[in-house]
């Protein structure tokens, strides 16, 4: 049996950790900083994972495309700033912040430039090196 976790496995494990780590009644609860850090790594990992884990990033990017259809000339950076505004100014639970963080990073990694795209590429290169 192959024990290789892979990029998709890392993304899925981080998402599960975010899901259970952001409940208020759990044994361990993540702080805001850890939640955003893990969401950033998970979002970049989903972007770098490819099939079949790309469904998550494809879903988010399709939503970004629909937002661009409703608001012409909406760029990935503009959509990221809209997500940041929701995180900063709306009343959010820690779990909602976690999944908005994954969405933010996935959109940022799909922008073909910038730090999140760079992080997604580095995750992919490291995974190829370890394989």
Secondary structure as UniProt FT lines:
FT   HELIX           6..21
FT   TURN            24..25
FT   HELIX           32..49
FT   TURN            51..53
FT   HELIX           54..70
FT   TURN            72..73
FT   HELIX           76..89
FT   HELIX           94..109
FT   TURN            110..111
FT   HELIX           115..130
//
